[in-house]
């Protein structure tokens, strides 16, 4: 690379090398650069796991989050303490969405809906928190919930912007631009235990498999 810089800084000497030599030099420099820089694919392969024999990619990180003591509003208009809602001795699945999203949110919510059907016999609490509280009123969340056939045990929450952002930051899920938010699903087996953060779009089968794997670890 040093030799390439030396010659290209002196155009006359670079041209006198001839076209074949110049092409070979460029090729060698390109290969040297690619060898020195780790590929993005290799980096992601190191970070990601594919549980349950899945062919799809998503990352799994187990970590602890301190749930903030904020009061939010559910789709019926009732106030809800987020900390109390999450402090239960049963599995909790949590996502951040917004109702006007046309990309990842419908897929995430559809996964929740399908997984809930498969987990109907289990005690599982699902929580969807909007990241667009200015638009997502309780009425709009009610319409959105109906679209996915959400029944009891699936909570849709909105609230004051500051409170919503506090929750996002607590779960390492804050983006200034809502259009840049990433698909993340959070699983916790029981109150007081660490969370499993799944980053990426999952199928309902994958989500159910992750949830069942969580349960088996408790046995």
N, C-alpha and C positions, 0 to 999 in steps of 0.2 A: 504494500500500500504506500510506503514511503517512496519507493522508486517511481510508482505511478504519479504521485503528487509532484515529484521533482521534474519529471519530463513534461507533464501537462502544464506546469507553470512556465515552461519555455516552449512556446508553440513551434518555433523553428526546428528545434531538436526533435520534437514529437513527430512532426511531419516527415522528417528525414528517415524515420524508422521504417517507413513503408506500411501499406495497408495490412498485409498479413501479420506483421509483427505487432502492430497496434491492436488488431483484433485479438491476438493471443494474449497480449498483456491485459486487455480489458477482461477477458474470460478468466484469467488467473486471479485478478483482483476481486472479481465477483464471487468466485468460489471461496476465496480466502475470507471474504466478508461474511458469507453465509455460514461458513464453518465456525466463525467466531461468535455469532449471535444465536442463542438458543431459539429453536423454533417455537412458535406459539402452540402448535399442536402438542409438542413434547411437554410444555408447561402444563397444559390442561390435562393431559393424560396423567401427569403426576398428581394433580389435585383431585381428580374425579374418580369415583368408584361406580361400579355398575352392579348394585345388589340384586339378588333374586334372579340372576341370569339375564337381566335386561339388556337389550341392544341399544336403548336410548341413553343419552348422556344427561346426567345431573349430578351435582356434587352434594356430599353429605358432610355436615360439620356439627359436632356435638358441642354445645356451649351453654353457659348460664346467662340469663338475662334477669335484671331486676325490674319487675313490673312496676311501672309508676302508679302512684295513688291518684288517679284522675277519674273524673266522672264523665261518662259518655252518655249518648242517647240511642236507644234501640229503635227499631222500625215501627214500633207502636207509639213512640214519643215518650216512653218511660225513661227515667234516668237510671244509669247502671254504673256501679263501681267496677271498674275493669279489674282491679286487684281481687275483689271478692268473686267476680265471675270466673277468674282463672284459678282461684285457690280451691280446687275441688279434687277429690280423690278418685278421679276418673280421667281417661285420656282426653286431651285437648288438641284440636287441630286449628291452626290460625293462618289467615292470609290477609294481605293488604290489596284492596281492589278499588275501582271507582266505576260508577254505573255507565258513564259515557265512553269508557274504554272499548275499542273495537278490535284489539289485538290479543294480548295475553289474558286479560281479565275474563272474557267469556270462556276461554279454555280452562282457566283455573277454577272458575265457578262450576263449570260443567263437570270437571273432575270431582269436585266436592259433592255435587249432586249424585253422581253415579256411585262414588265411594260410599256415600251415606246409605244408598240402597243395599249395598253389599254388606255394610256394617250394621244393618238394621237391628240385629239381635244383640249388638254390643252397646255398652254405655259409652258414647263418644260425643263430646261437646265440640261443635264447630263454630268458629267465629270469623266473620268477614268484616274488616274494618276499612272504611273508605278513606282514601287519601285526598279526597276532594270534598270536604265538608260544606263548602260554600254552595255547591250545586246539589250535593246528595243529602237532601232533607229526609226525614223519616218516611214521608210519603213516597219519595223516589226509591228509597231502599225497599219499601214494601212492594212496590211494583217489580223491582229487580228480583227480590226474593221469590215472588210468585212466578216469575219467568222460569225459575229453576226448581219449582216445586218444593221450596224449603219448608220444612215442618218444624215442630218443636225441637229444641236442642241445637238449632242452627241460628246463631245470633248475627244480626247485621247492625253495625254500630257507626254512628256519626258523632259530631260534637263540635266544640270550639276548635278553631284552627290551631291555636297554641297547644291544646291538649292532644290533638291528633298528631301533631309534629313531635310532641314529647314522647308519645308511644312509638312512633316510627324510629326516632333516634334511639330509644331504649332497646329496640330489636334490630338495630343496625340496618334499617330499611328506609332511610330518609333520602329523598331526591328532591332537589329544588324544582325541577321540571317534572311534573307528573307523567309526561309522555316518555320519560326515560326510565321509569321504574322497572325493576326486574322481577321476574316470577320467583317468588319464594314461598315456601310452605313450611310452617313450624309445627312440630309434633312434640308433645310431652306426655309421658305416661301417667304422671300423677303430680300433685302439688308438691313443691320442694325439690323435684328432680330436674336435671338439666334438660334443655331443649335439643331436639334434632332439627337442624335447619337444612331443608332440601332446596337447592337453588337450581331452577330450570323447570321446564314444563313436564309434568308427570301424567301418565295415564291413570285412570282410576284403579286399574289392577296393580300398578306400581305403588300407588298410595296405600292401598289396602295391604299389600305385602309388607310395606314399611311399618304400618301400624301393627300388623300381626307380629312382625319381628320384634317390635318394642314390647309387646305383651309377653312373648316367649322369654324375653330376657328377664322378666320379673319372676318367672317360675323357677 
